[in-house]
Amino acid sequence: MKKEKVLIANRGEIAIRIMKACNELGLDYVVVYTKEDRASGHVKKALKERGSQAVYRISSYKDPNEIFSVADHSGATAIHPGYGFFSEDFRFARRAALRNRPITFIGPRWEVIRDLGSKINTKRIAKSLGIPVIPGSDEPIYSEIEAETLAEELFLKQKEQGIDKPSILVKASAGGGGMGIEEVNHLDVFRQVYRRIQNYAKRQFGDEGVLIEQCMRDYHHLEVQLLCSQHKEVVHFGTRNCTIQSTGRQKRVEVAPGFDPSIWEYPFDARKVLDDMVKYSIRLAEKVEYDNVGTWEWIVTRDGKPYLLEVNTRIQVENEISACISRISRQRGPVNLIKEQIRSALGEKLNFSQRHVSFEGTSIELRIVAEDVKRGFAPWCGTITRFEFPDEPWVRVYTHVPQDEPYEIPTEYDPNLALVIVWGKDTQEAKERAKDFISETIIDGKDSRGNGIITNLSYLYEKVDEVLRF
């Protein structure tokens, strides 16, 4: 691999994970931060490892001009967007590729991001390949009358199917990550929801196209992790289950693999469902010639029917649990998907094929957040004065919260505190270890009124027992 310098255009734990991958690949890197993040662990780590010349202050993580200016000033040859921000912005990726001084965008090529970034286009491609998708629109809807007509049809079909409480989802077609989605239970409120989502989509994504589909109930949310290269290589790293989410569809507890028939009796052939989802995901990846890390999101209903939701054309928070249970023959330890993502973006071939990949054990991810679960997961703001957690060989903790001094949580960003990856030889051991970790973790702090810190640790502890249970 030739000498490259990676600009890490993100913050928090993902920035730290990217730094770690760069170090293991022998690549130089630079980071950016805003004034609110000056005390963040990703800044301190960069200063310690690379010095002040590797740290650039910017006004916003969302300003593409600032990001490219830092890239040019630092001599960066590649940009890693992490997740969020520019990670699924095909215009940003296109600009990186086509500017006078091209910069490698660490992700799929911009054409793929564009084509799969639209839920509607993804749905259309999937249907052409015989991949099951949720009933609803398969092209952008911009007309309120057309949208209401389709909504009425979907309500009628659900009633014909004997569904007691029919409902539909109205989604921003260019959205992702659970954003820009609202549920409608009655046709008489459809228009106001449609207008709200359309305005949101135009404001956030510059495209007011809307997707309308049947709201599926009593299902699990699963994902398939793929790694592809520019040389038409496709490898999967199994499935994971992301069903436990906050009220805002933000994931809190995730587990890999996606189902475990050895501990739960499912009302369907779980192994066949998982195999089908992987097969379908690979089929779509090969069709569009996908060339980097990506996640295929699915829902599985109680009768064992999988439906493709969307494709996330980026690294994800939870990719680590898939990596944690994956083993590559002739390599030590689990695979590092961020390292493989960087290698792939830089044009390298994969060092392995599917036959070299095996799976071992169960991995659980915990997202520790300063939030009040009893108040609808409302964010908590204040200063953390103590953050301690157990150091065990079966756990990895990624956090930007310093442990050697007080840390004021920036109100400008989500109050995520840490990403915890627990591994066990089986699901039961992974659950026990996850609960042990939570019990031994100590987080102290106060808000501006002197009230104690509120986190979701108790919620996580309770939810661990529910993983993989249908």
N, C-alpha and C positions, 0 to 999 in steps of 0.2 A: 504494500500500500504506500503510495507516494505521500510526502509530507503534506498534511492538510491542517488548516486551522478552522475550528468550528465556532461560529457565533451561536450561543445558546440564548434564543430569544424567548425566554420564559422565566419563571420564578419558582420559589418554593422547592418542594420535594422532587418534582420532575427535573428541575434544573440540576439538583444534586445527583440524581440518577444518571443524567446525561454526562455530567462531569466524570462520574465514576467510569462510565463506558469509554469516554475519550481517553482517560488515563490508562485503561487496560488495553486500548488499541494503540497507545503511543502517540495520540494526536494532541496538538495544542488546542486551547480553547480560550474564549473570552466570554464574559457574561455582562448582562445589562441589569439595571435596577432603577426603581423610582425612589423618590425621597421617602415614601412610606415604607419602603423595603430596605432602608439603609442598615437596619440591624438584623436582617434576615440571614439565616445560616448559609444560604447559597452565596451571598456576598463574602461572608467571612471565610468560607472554604476556598473561594477563588483567590482572595487576597493571600491566604496562607500558602496555597499551592503555586500560584503564578505571579503574585505581586500586583501592585496598583495598576500596572499597564494592561492588566487583563480584566479590569472592572470599569464599566462605563455607566455613568448616570444618565438617564433619559427622563423625559416628562411623562411618557406613557408607553406601556407595552403594546398599545394598539396603533401606534403611529408608524406606518411603513417607511416613511421618509427617514425617521430617526434610526430605525433598524438598519436600513441600507447605508445610511451615513456612518454608523458605527462599523458596519462590515467593511466599508471602504477604508476608513481611517485605521482600523486594526489590521487590515490585510487578510481578513477572513475569506476563506475559499468556499465555505459551506455554512448554511444556516439550519439549525435544528429548532423547529417551532414548538416542540413539546406537544401539549394538548391545549385546546382552547386557543384564544388569540388568532394567529394566522395558520394554525395547523391544517385547517380544511378550507382555506381561502385560495381558490385556484388562481385568482387574479394576482395574489402575492407570489405564488409559486411560478406563474407565468412571467411575471416581472423579473424574478430572480434569474430565470433561464434566458430571457431575451434582452436583458440590459446590455450596455456596451461592455461592462465587465461582468460576464455571467458568474453567478454564484450557485453552487449546487444546493437545491432545496432537499432537505433530508425527509423524504416522504415519497409518495407516488408521483409520477409525472403529472403536470398540471391538467392535461386532458382527461386523465382518469379521475382526478379530484372533481373536475367540472361535471363529468358524466355521472358519477356515482354520488355527487353531493346533493343531487336532486332526488328526493324520495320517489317522486313520480317517475323519473327516468329509470331509476333502479328497478322500480316495480315493473315497468314496461319491459325492460330487458329480461328480468327474471321470468315473467309470464311467457315470453317467447322461447325460453329454455325449458319450460315445463316445471319451473320452481314454484311451489305454492306461496301465494301472497294473500294478504287480508282483503276481503271483498271491499270494493270502493273505487275511487277514481284512479285512472292510470295515465292521466295527463293533467297539466296545470289547469286549475279553474280560476278564472278571473271575473266571471260573471256571477253576480249574486243570485240571479234567477236560476241559472244553470245549477249553481251549488245547492240551492234550496230544493230543486227538483230531485237531485240525486239523494239529498238527505232524506226526503220523503220516501223515496224508493227503499233506502236502507232500513228505515224504521218499519216499513210495511213488511219487508222480507223477514225481519227478526220476529215480528208478530206471527207471521205464517209458520215460523220455525218453533213457535211455542215459548219464546223467550219472554219472561214476565216483565222485565224492566229493560226494554231495548234502549240503546244509546249509541251515539256515534262520536268519533273524534274528529276535531278540526285541527289540522296541522299546517304549519308553515312548510311548504315543500322543500325549501332550501335550508331548513333548520337541522338540528341534531342535538344529541346529548340530553334529550328530554325537554328542550326549550321550545317555546312556541307551539304548545299543544293544549287544547282545552276539550273537555268532555261536554256533550250536549245530551240532555235526557228528554227534552221535549222540543218538538218542532217549533213551537211558538217563540222560543228564545234563540232559535238558530241564527237569525239574521244579525242580531247584535254581537253574538260570539264570532260569527264569520267576519264581520267588519273589524272587530278588535284584532283578530289574528292576522287579517290582511294588512292592517296598519302596522302591526308589529313586524311582520315579515318584510314589508317595504323599508321600514326604519332600520332593522337589524341586518338584512341580507341584500337589500336593493332589489328584491324580487318579490312581488306580492302574490305569487302563485300559491294556491292553497290545495292541500290534499284532504279529502274527506273519505273516511273509511269506517267500517263497523267497529265498535268498541268490543274487544274480546274480554271476557271475564273468566275468572278461575283458571288462570294460566301461570306458567313460570316463564321468566325472562332468561333466555340462554344466549350465549355467544360462542362463536367459533373463531379461534385465533389462527390466522394465516401469516406466513412469511413467504414472499415471492421476490424474484430477482429480475433484473433487466434481461436475463438470459432465458426467460420463460420457464424458470424453475418455480415449483409450487410445493410448499411443505406446510402441513397443519400441525398445530400443537394442542389438539383436542378441544374440549368444550369447557365452559364455566357457567355457573349459575349466579345471576345477579338479581334475584327476585326481591330481596330485602332492600327496600328503598324508602326514602323519606317521602313526605307528602308532595314534594315538588319533583318526584321521580329522580331524585339524586341517590345513587347507590351508597349503601352504608356497610353491608356485609356481603362478601362474595366468596364463592368456593369453586374449586376445580378438582375433579371433573364436574360436568353439568348435572348428572344424576348418579346415584350409587345404589344399584339394585341389591347390593349385599346387606344394606342396613334398612332399606325401606321397600315395601311392596307397592309398586306403582300400578295404576289401572291400565297400563299399556306396556308394550315391550320397550323398556327404556333404552336398551343397547341399540336396538334397531333405529329408534328415533334419533339417537345421537349420531349413529353412522349415516343416516339419511341427511341430516343437517350438514355434516362434514362434506358429504358427496355433493350436495347442492351448492355449497359455498365454493368448493373447488371448481365446479362447473362454471359458475359465474365469473370467478377470478380468471380462469383460462379464456373465457369469451372476451373479456375486456383487456386481456394481457396485463393484468395487475402486476406491479413491479416493486412492491415494498411491503412493510408491515400493514396489516389491515384486520378489522374485526367485522364479522358478519353477525348481525343481531337478529335473534329469532324469538318468537313466543311459541310455547307448546301448551296446548289446551289439555284439559283433563282427559279427553278421549284420545290423547296421543297424536294430535295433528300439529305439525310444525308449520309456522308461517314466517316468511322472511319479512323483517321490519325495515332494515336499512343496512348500509355499509358505512362504517366509520373509517375514513381514509387517513388514519393517524395512529400513533401509539396511544394507548389508553392507560388510565390510572391502574386498572386491574390486570394489565398484561402480565404482571409479575407472578400472579398465581398460576397462570398457564406455564410460564417459564419454570416455576418452582417444581412442578411435577414432571417436567420433561427431562429426559436424559438422552444425550447424544453419544453413541458408541465411540470409543476411543478418546472421549473428552472427559475431563474431571468435572464433577458437579453439574448443576442445572445449567441450562442454556441462558444466555443473557440476550434477550430480544432487542434491547436498545442497541447493543453492540452490532447485532446482525442487521438491524435496520440501517445503521450508519454504513456498514460495509456494503450493503445492497445499494444504497443511494449513491455511493461512490463508484458503482459499476462493477463490483467484484461478484464472482460467482459464490454460491453457497458452498460451504465446506462439507455438506452432507446432503443426503436425500431422505425421503420418507422412511426408507427401510432402516436408516440409522437411528430413528427416533423411537424411544420407548417411554412409557409412563410409569411413575412410581409414587404411590401414596396419595394423600389429599392435602390441598393447600387452602387456607382460609385467609381472606384479606379483611382487615378491620380499618375503617376510616374514622380516626379520632377527630372529632369536631367540637369546637366550643359553641354549643347550641343548646337551647331549651326544648327538649323533645315534647314536653307537656304543653308548650305554647306553639305548636305547629312547626317545630324545628327552627324557632327564631334564633338568629345569631346572637352570641354573647360577646360583648366588647369589654375589654379591660386589660390588665397586665398580669402575665404569668410570672410567678415568683419562684416556682419549683416545678420541675418536670423530670421525673425519674421513672425508669422502666427497667424490667429485668433483662439481663444480657444472657441469652441462651443460644446454643448452637442451632436450634430449630426455628429461630425467629430472625427476621430482618426488619429493622425500623428505619424508615426514611422520614426525616423531619427537618424543617428549616428553623425550628424553635431552638434558640441557644439554651444550653443547659448550665452555663457558667455565669449567667447574669439575667436580670429581669427582662421580659420581652413584652412589649405593648403590641397587641394584635391590631394590625391596620384595619380600619373600618372600610377601606376602599375595596377589600377583597373578601372572599369567603373565608370564614375563620377555621380553615382546615389546620389541624395541628400536626398530625402524623399519619403515615401510611404504614400499617403493620402487616407483615407477611408471615404466616405461621404454617409450618409443615408438620405432617404426621404420617406415620407408616400406613395409616388407614384413617377413615373419616372420624371414628370415635376418638382416636388419639389426637387428631388435629383439633377437634372440638374441646377436648379437655385442656390441651395446651393453650388454646385461644382464651379460655376462661381463666386459666392460671395467669396468663399474661395480664389480662384486664384487672384481675384482683390485686396484682402486685404493682400496678402502675399508680404513681402518685402525681397528681397535678394540682397545684395550689395557685391561687391568684385572687385579685380583687378588682371590682369595677370602680368607677369614679365615686360611687356612694359608699364604698367600703364593703359591699356585699361580696360573698365568696363566689368563686368561679363556678360556672355551670357547663358541664360537658355531657357528651352522650355515652360515657363509659358504661353506665348502668343499662342503658338501652342496648348497647352492643352485647353485653353479658347475657341479657335475656334472649336476644335474637339468635345467638350462636346455636342454641338447641333446635332452632327451626330450620337450619340450613338443609337443603335438599329434600325436605319433607313436603309432599304435595297434599 
